[in-house]
Amino acid sequence: MAMSMSTRSKSSRARYTPMSEMNITPFVDVMLVLLIIFMVAAPMMTQGVQVALPKADAKPIEQDKPIEITLKSDGTIFVGSALVPMESLLDRLQVVQENRENASILLRADSTMDYGSVMKIMAALQAAGMVDVGLVTAPVQ
């Protein structure tokens, strides 16, 4: 009987060992909630005009908040997110130039735009006194 008592005490100690596995269920729940929040919020954060940019292998320009001019394939022109007709583009650019000295310009043109249309915009920029113009391209993949 003494033998049976000693085996019982050994087996009872082995039963009450601390659990060394981590419960990851709460972690997974939090990650899924964050994923849903980001999936809902991400489309709301993107704004702008869709254009098919030409591809180029160049480094991005680092500067503070430039003025973006966008030329879509149908010939529409946007200064920032505002639609501007070609006839009033020069006036609009001159107003922008007066309000922001040394404003840098980023020109985004659809890759299907003809060279002459892009050069008309470049000429209007030069006439408004804006000489710091960068052409936006998409990275080569």
Protein Blocks (a to p, Z undefined) as FASTA:
>chain_A
ZZmmmmmmmmmmmmmgccfbdcfklmmmmmmmmmmmmmmmmmmmpgcddddddddddddd
ddehiadddddfkopacehjaccdfklmmmmmmmmmmmmghiacdddddfkbcfklmmmm
mmmmmmnopabdcddddddZZ
